[in-house]
Amino acid sequence: MGRSPLELADIFRAHGPAWRQSQHAHLSLGQLKVMSAIEQCRTAALGGHVLRCPACEQIEISYNSCRNRHCPKCQAKAAQRWLEARQADLLPVEYYHVVFTLPAPISAIAYTNKAVIYRLLFEVAAETLRTIAADPKHLGAQIGATLVLHTWGSALTHHPHVHGIVPGGGLSPDGERWVACKPGFFLPVRVLSRLFRRRFLEELVQAQRAGQLQFFGEFAPLRGATAFADWLAPLRICEWVVYAKRPFAGPAAVLAYLSRYTHRVAISNQRLVSLDERGVTFRWKDYRAKGRTRYKTMTLAAGEFMRRFLLHVLPSGFHRIRHYGLIANGGRTENLAKVRALLHVVPAKAQLQAADAPDGASEPTFVCRACGAAMVIIEIVARARARGRPIRAPPQRGTP
């Protein structure tokens, strides 16, 4: 399938200026910056290079990317660099995919408390995995996990959840042997769900008592401890969604999955269908339907489409990919070396060494579209004169 002629940037350029003006009281500085970056991505506003092909004399201009992590055009190269670094971390064991999802009521207050609640989602999910795995009744081992935050549903609604990629086993408590999971089974999801629910609610109560949570509009009464406890009561008895998928079919499948998930944004350009007087039409997946009927299209007014997209702008500096346990950044190299020694495997260094070799043939940065030869830079296109910084919006009082 060819690339969709419609891009997210086209929608922001066509409708963003007027919508920004009408919604200025509800947009954060971070959201304004994301809109501006996407609108200017790969345009003269960011500058670029004039290229010439020595083989066929083709001349073209390549404009710079915005490199914003919310821009659908800028994530492919970032994902590839990240995956190349992760190849050396893979072990020759089964890998499992576990998902932890927040209930809808907590998702509703998470929008105005992103940094706090998203952090708790990461920390409690990782703690839950490590606690149950360390229990001798289940695995009795120290495990590692990579967690990736997604905040959206297929229809761009606010739906915070983390995807966990977990090796199927871990180190024994004394660190002297590898403890493998039962084939095809990681950890009991019901046990994971109950502990995740209990620990998350405990941490959420602590955050509320410490004044770390903000409540506006219909949620303003939750500032009181009694009202907050009453609001949490139904969440203590309902089921929280935690599920584990079947193990991946080998390390290559793990990398393929990661390439789709780690640097994904709320919607890709490929899902966009049209922009017309009715609004924005895009493809989405209805998980409540079955078979082919779950693949549908939805049309939203341009303003509502932009509002939904901007729900998923992360706080500045917030890391959406995190590693825990055996593969935490601090001790990853030593832990993986120990595991490989116990499994009697040697890391494959050939590809990494070839990539790092100073005389290795590297892929050209720019390739001629006419003949495929490497193009050379003959001129630098300067950035357009910087516009004024977005005016800082007042504190949010609800969704935009």
N, C-alpha and C positions, 0 to 999 in steps of 0.2 A: 504493500500500500504506500503510495507517495505521501509526502509531507503535506499536511493540511495547509491550504493557502491562507487560512485565517490564523492569526496569532493573538495571544493575550495582549501583546503590546498594541495591536490594532484597536482593541476594545478600549484600552486605557487612553490611547491618543484621541479616539473619537469622542468618548464620553467622560473621560476623567476630569478635564478642567471644570466643566459645569457641575459635575457631581461633587468634586472637592469643595467648590464654593458653597454648595447647599448643605454639605455635611461637615463643615469645618469644626463645629463644636464637638463632634463625635470621633474625629480621626486623631490618632496619636502621631507623634513625630516619626516613629518607626514606620507606620503605615504610609505616611506621606513620602518618606524616603524610598520605600519599596515601589510605590507608584512611579515616582520620578525616575528611578533606576530602570524599571522595565520599559517605560516610554522611550528612554534615550538609548537603550541597548542596541548596539550595532547600527548607530546612526552617526551623522557627522558631528553631533553634539559631543561625543566622546572621543573624537579624533580617530586616526587609523593610519593605514599605510597604502601607498601607491605601489603596486606590484607589477613586475614585468617578467614574462616567460622567455628565457633565453632561446628556447627551442622554436616557438612559433610566434614570438613577438607580441603575444596577447598582453594587453594592459587592463588592469582592473584595480578597484579600490576595495580594501578590506577594512571595515570599521571595527573599532574595539568593542569588546563585550563589557557589560556592567559588572559581571561577576557577583551579582547579588544572589544569595542562596535561595531566594524565593522566585527567581527568574527561570522559567522553563527552558530557555535557550542556553543557559550558562552552566547546567549541571552535568552534562555528559562527560566533559573533560575532567571535571572535579571528581566525578564518580570513578572514572578510569584510573586516575592517580591514586585514589584511596584503595581501590581494589588491588592494584599492583603491590601496594604496601601490605595488604592483608594476605596475599598469597603465601607468604612465608610463615604465617601464623596457623595455617590449616593443619589439622592432624588427620591421620588415616583411620578415623573412627566415624561412626554414625553421628549425624548432626540433627538436632530437633528444632522445630519452630514452635515457640510458645507465645501466646498473645494475652496481654492483660488489658482489660477495658474498664474505664470508669463508668459508673451508672449515670444516666441522663441528668439527675438533679445536681450531681457534683460537676458534671460537664458545664452546667448552666452557670455555676459560680466560678468555674475555672477561667472563664473569659476575662474577668476583671482581676484575676489572681494567677495569671499564667506562670510567673516565675516560681511561686510557692507550690502550686498544685502540680505542675509538670515535674518539678524537682522531687516532690513526694512520690509521684507515680514511678519515676525512675528508681528511687532509693528503696521504696517498699517492694517493688517487683523484684529487684535484685536480691534484697534481703530474703524475700519469700523463697525464691529459687534456691539460694544457698542454705537456708535453714532446713528446708525439707530434704534437700539432697544430703545434708550432713547427718540427718537422722538415720541411725543404723536400721530402723524398721523399713527404710526405703532404699537408699543407696549407700549411705555411710561414707561419703567422700566429699572432698573439697572440689567444687566445680568452677568453671568460668563461663561468662555469658557476655554477648554483645547485644545491647538494647538500642533500638531505633524508635524515636518518637514520631508518630503520625497524629495529627490533630483533626483530620477530616474524614468524613464519609464520602462515598462516591458522588453524592449530590451536593458536595461542598458544605454540608452542615458541620457544626462543631462536634467532633466525636474523638476525644483524646484517648489514645491507646498506645502501648508500646509493643513492638515486635521483638522477641528475643530469639537469637540464634545461639544454641547451646550444644557443645560437644556431648556425646552420649556416654559420659563417665567422668571420673575425676580421680584425684590423688587420695590415697588412704590417709587417715589422720596423722600417721607417722611419716607420710611422704615417701614411703618405701615401695609402694606398688600402685598400679593402675587398677581402679575399680570400674568395670564396665557395666552399663545398664543392661537389662534384659533385652534381647533383640526385639526391636520394634516398639519398645515401651520405655518412656523416660521417667516421669513422675506422675502420681495420681492427680488429675486436674481438680477433683473435688477437694482434696486436701489443700492444694495450692490456693484454690479460690477462697476457702474459709480463712486461711491464715492471711492472705492478701487483704480480705475485707476487714478483719479485726485490726491488723496493724495499720492500715491506711486510715481507718476512722480514729484510732488512737492518736496518730500523728496529726490528723486534721483538727482534732479537739485541742491539742497542744498549740497548734498554730493560731487557732481562734483566740485562745486564752492569752497568747503572747501579743495579740493585736496585729498579727501579720496578714490577716485577711481583710479585704475591703468589700463592703456590701452596699449596693445602690438599688434604687427603684423598689421593685417588689421584694427584694431580698434585704432591704434595710433593717427590718426587725431582727435579723439573724445576728446583729451586733451584740445582742444580749445573750448571756450564757444559757439561760433557761430556754429561750426560743430556739437557740441553735441545737441544744440537746433534743428538744422535741422534734425538730426538723430532721435530725439524724436518725431518730428511732426507727422509722420504716426501713432505712438503709442497713440497719443491723440484722435484719431478718430476711431481706430479699436476696436472691442469688446474684452474685457478681460473675461476669463473664470472663472466665479464664479457660483457654483451650489450647491443646497441643495437637499439631498436625503430625502426619506420618513422617518418619525420618526422610531426609533428603537422600537422593540416589547418588551418593558420593560427593567428594569435595568440589568437583566441577559444578554440580548442581547448587551447592552452597554459594559459590561465587556468582553463578547466574542469577540466583535469587537476590543476593546482596546488590548486584548491579541494578536491579529493578527497584529496590526499596530504599537504599541508604540515602540517596540524593534526590528522591522524588519530591515534587512540589504538589500543592493541592490539586492542580489540574495541569495536564500536559497540553501542548498545542494540538497534538494528534486527536484529542477528544473534542475539540471545537468543530462545530458543523457549519454554523452560519451566524452572521450579524446583520439584522435587518430592522425594519420598523417595529417588529414585534419584540425584539430583544436579542439575547444570545441563546443559541441552541447548541447543546452539547450532549455527548453520549455519557450515560451513567449505567451502573449495574445495580439492580434492585435485588438485594440478597434474600428478600422474603419470597421472591418468585422462584420458579424452577425452570431448568432447561434454557432454551433460547429466549423465552419470554422475559428473563431477567435483564436482558440487554435492551435498554430503552434510550429514548432521547427526551430531553427536558428543555423547555424554553423559559428563561427568566428575563425580566426587564434588565437593561444594562446596569442600572444602579444596584439592583438586588444582586446581580451576578458579582459585581465588584465588591459589594459589602461582604458576601459570603467568602470570596477569595481572601479578603483582607482579615477575616476572622483568624486566619492561620499564620499571620506574621508573628514570629517568635520574638521574645524580648532580646534586646541587644546583648551579644556575648553568650547567649544560652546555647549549650552544646546539645544537639539532637541525636548524636551517636555517642554512646558511652560503653566502656568495657569494665567488667567487674570480675572479682575473684582471681582465678589463675591467669586471666588475660588482662587484668588491670594494668594500666600503663606503667606503674612503678616496678612490677616484678615480672612482666610478661616474658622477657627474653630468658631469664633464668628458669621460670616455671615450665615454659615450653621445651627447653633443652632437657630438663629432668624428665618430662613426660615422654619425649622421644627416646630417651635412653631406656626408659622402662618398657617402651613398646618395641625397642630394637629397630628403630627406623632412623634414617639419616635425612635431614632436610634437603630438599632439592634446591641447590644454589646456582645451578647452571644458568637458569633464565635470569636470575637477579644479577649475576656476575656479567652476563652478556649485555644486560641493559646498562650496567655501570661502566663497562669497558670504555676507556677514552677513545680508542680507535674503532669502536663499533659503529656500524652504519645506523644512523638514527633517521627516523621518519621525518621528512621535511615539514616545516611548520606550515607552509603555504604550497598548495598543489594547483597547477593549472587545470581549469575545468575543461579546456579544449583538448589538451594532449596528455595531461597527467604528469608533466615534468615539474620539477621543483622551481618555484618562482622566487625572484629576488626582490628585495625592497629597494626602490629607487628614490622614494620620497616619503617623508613623515607628514601626515595630515594633522595639524594642531587641533586640540580640543576647541570647541566653541567657547566663547567667553562665559565663564561660570555664572549661572543664575543665582539670585539670592537664595539663601537657605530657606527651606520651608518654615513658615511661621509655626512656632510651637503651639500645639493645640492645648486647650485647657484640659484638666483631668477628666477622664471618661466617666460618663454617668450611665453606662449601658452600652449595648451593641450599637455599631454605627448603622 
